[in-house]
Amino acid sequence: MSFYNELLTATENERNDLLSIPILRSGVEGEISTETYISFLTQAYHHVKHTVPLLMFCGSRLPESKEWLREAIGEYIEEEMGHQEWILNDVRTCGGDTDNVRYGQAALATELMVAYVYDMISRKNPVGFFGMVLVLEGTSIALATQAAGNLQSKLNLPEKAFSYLVSHGSLDIEHMSFYEKLMNRITDADDKKAVIHCARVIYQLYGDIFRSL
């Protein structure tokens, strides 16, 4: 079995737990208020703004033997730069206060998820960072485009209020193909263990963000 498939199998229960969270399911069906959608975007901003710093941090901690992975991180950085600003544009279109979002305090669940990944990179194994990538990009593929369509219809908001969701639904399909190839190049048992463990934890912590909305 390839490591990518091993990773999916090892995290199936945690993935199913995340996808069964009531407010997440309601969001996908478009059955939430504009205020709740803005709350989701707010927390998304507070973790997405760390994506590029986390990628940079991860790359800086990799040994020379994993230069191939550092090169892949460089590609990710180019793709992810500035996505938090897309979220603020969506907030603005929904009538939200972007200054409150940008300068406000993240929810505890969001702060803990971000802190966990920094800790994984600095204290445990930087390769474990890719467990978070599985969770966030895999969830986007599964839900983002469908959620955007239903929310736009039911909340009567313009299309430009969903640039973050729409872009990540399609963009992350390409990312996951790239990600699968990367994961299948990992051969070290400790690296595999770190990615699986991080993914399991992030499924729980990312779920807590939705539970806190």
Phi, psi and omega in degrees: 000134177294157180295325179301314179292325175299319179297315179298318180294318184291338183248013185299316182297316180295321178297316180296323177298317178297312185291347180265000181297126187306314184290330176292316178297320179297320179296318179298324180277356180082014185262047173229164181277165175299323180297319178292322177298317177297322177298319176299313180299323180300311180291326176299317179303316187285346170255328180294327180296345178265355185300308181294314175302321178294319176300315179297316180297315178301312180301323182290339184263353182284142176286166181300332180294344179248035179300327179299326180282325177296322177297321177295323177299322176301320177294319178300318182300316179300322182287326190265350185299127172082006183294334178296333178288330174299320181296317179297323176298320177295317178301315180299317181296329179279357181091010180277166181266107184291331177293321177298324179288308185299317187256002181279175180268131175295153173298154181304318181299320179292316180298319180293321180296314180297315181298323180299318183290320174301319180293319178303315182292316188277326190250336185247276185210117183300332179296334178302336177311326184290351170292323176294322180301317178304312185294308187289316182283323178296321178293321178300315179300317185290328193232331196298311184295317178297316180298317181300315181297315181291320180293319179299318181292315188274334179265353179056046178254154180290160182302326183288358174277359186231029183297323180294310181294313184297314183295322183281335174298314182276318182298320185286343172297315177294318180299321184290329175295317176297317181297316180302316179295321178296312182297326180286352174270350180283126181241339183289129184297321180293323177295316179299315180299320181294318180295315180298314182297315180298317180299316179300316180293317182293325174304319179291313184290322177294321176299323179296330176298314178294321180295336183273351184294000000 
